[in-house]
Amino acid sequence: MPVAYDEPANVVWQTQIDGEPDAYAMALANALEGIFGRGIHEIEEIVDRLNETGPNPEGAKEWTPAVFEAEMVRLGA
């Protein structure tokens, strides 16, 4: 008897709709990879490290938890 399975689906945070990420998105991804790689997972510590190392957030003076969360939504993360 065949095993039932769900059809594959593209999930918004796994699918890049607008083509390749721009330089800002790549810089942010690289910075976050380094931050997470150091075992930092709390949002306050993440934004502190981003403010120290960059990149600067688009449209804001500095990273805050609210700016970070809004940017993750905007980028589809």
Residue pairs with C-beta under 8 A, 6 or more apart in sequence:
12 76
13 76
13 77
15 76
16 76
17 76
21 29
24 55
24 58
25 75
27 54
27 55
28 50
28 55
28 71
28 75
31 49
31 50
31 53
31 54
31 55
32 46
32 50
34 53
35 45
35 46
35 49
35 50
40 46
40 49
43 65
43 68
43 69
44 65
46 68
47 63
47 64
47 65
47 67
47 68
50 57
50 63
50 68
51 62
51 63
56 62
56 63
57 63
57 67
57 68
57 71
58 71
60 67
